[in-house]
Amino acid sequence: LGLTGQWSKVKKAYAAANRLLGDIIKVTPSSKVTGDLAQFLVANDLTEKEVIEKAETLSFPKSVVEYFQGYLGIPPFGFPEPLRTKVLKGQTIEGYEGLTCFEGRPGADLKPMDMEAVRSKLEEKWGGQADHGVRNVDILSHAMYPAEFD
């Protein structure tokens, strides 16, 4: 990202990113979103005000877009508007026919997973590479973290 030597700017931007995101509770995924936005602010030399003003023209990190789509759930005080609407720009969630954001718990809108179909896909891809074959834990790991699993 080219941010070497800019740690003090990133720390200040983290506070700004936190405000932009609605002062959310920090756990691993939400602190990552806040950190990604902070680094984005520093890398693009943006102020909090400029983010709000230019949000429709900015290319935000994927984690920030997914946060505003509700992938991490709905923050206790809701999403900050109009920033959310500007960031989403009407983008739809892949595989959800026109849905731009989750309302409520994200898992409530998930389609049932066919574990046997996933098992077959993984067995075909990974074959006999593991001594134990494809286990249920492998299927669940693939379902929750497909990029990391593959």
N, C-alpha and C positions, 0 to 999 in steps of 0.2 A: 504493500500500500504506500510505501514511501514515507512512512511516519516516524522513521528513526530520528530520535532527538526531539520529538514533539510531545513527549509524555505529559508535560504540564498542560498543554493545549487539550490533549485527549481527556485528561481528568476534568477540566472545566467543561468540556463539551459533553461529558457523561452527565453532568448535572442538567445541562440544557436538554439533552436527549431524554432524560427522565421526565422533565416537565412536558416536552412535546408528546411523550407517550402516555401522559396522564398520571404521573407519579405512581407507577405500578409496583406491586410487591415483587421483590427480586428473589427468584429461584433460578436454577441453572438456565432454563430456556429464556426467561424474561430478562435476565441480566445479560445474556448473549445478545438479544435484540437491542438492548440499550447500548451495549458496547459497540455493536455494529453501526448503530446510528451515530454514536459519538465519533467513531473513526471516519464515517462518511462526512460528517460536518467538518472535521479537520481537513480531510483529504481534499474537500471541495471548497474550503475556506468560506463556509456558510455560517451565518448567525441564526439564532432561533427564529427571529422575525423573517429572515430571507427564506427559511425552509417553509414557513407557513405561506408566504407570498408566492413562492415559486414551485410549490409542491406538485402542481399538475405537469410541470415540465421536467422534473427531476427523475432520475432513474435510481430509485431507492434499492438498498440491498434486499434480497429475497426474504430474509428473515423479518424485515420491517413490514414488507407487503403482507406476508403471511400472518404476522401479528395483527395487523389491521383487518385481515380477513377473518380473524377469530380462531386461528389454528391453536392458540394457547388458551382459548376460552374468552370469556367476557370479563374485563376488569371490573372490580367492585363498583366503580363510579362511572362505568361506561367508557367508550372511546372518545377522545377529544375530537370534536367537530369544529370547523369544517375540514380539519386536517385529514381525518380518516377518508372522507369522500374524495378529497383531492389526491391522496396517495393511491387509492384504489382505481381511480379513473374508469370505473365500470368494468375492470378486469374480472373475468369469471374464474371460478375455481375449477381446475381441470377435473373432468369426470362428474360434474354436478350440474349439467344442463342449465346454464344461465345464472346459477347462484353466484353472487359476487362476494358474499360473506356469510359465515355461519351465524346463526342466531341461537344463543343458548350454548349448551355443551356440544363441542364439535363432534364427538363420537355418536351423538344421537342421530346424525344424518348419514352415518356410514352404512354402506350396503353390507349385508352379511358376507363373510369371507368363506370361500370354498377351500377348506384346509387341504383336502385331498388333491384338488387341482393345483394348489401351490406346491404341495409335496411333490407331485409329478413333475412340475416345472423345475423345481430345485434338483430333483434326482437326475433329470435330463441334462441340466446345466453342469452339475457338479459330479454326477456319476459316482464312481467308487472312490473318490478322493478321500473320504472320511472312513475310518474303520467301523464306525457305528451307524452309517447310513444317515438319512435325513430324519432328525428327531423333531418332536413337537416344538421344542425350544428354538430350533433353527427356523421353523416356519414362523413362529411368533417374532423372532428377531428380524426376519426378512420383512414381515408385515409392518413392524414399527419403524425400522431403520433400513429401508431397502438400499439406499446408496452405500451405507457403511457395511451392510452385510455382503453385498456383491463385491 
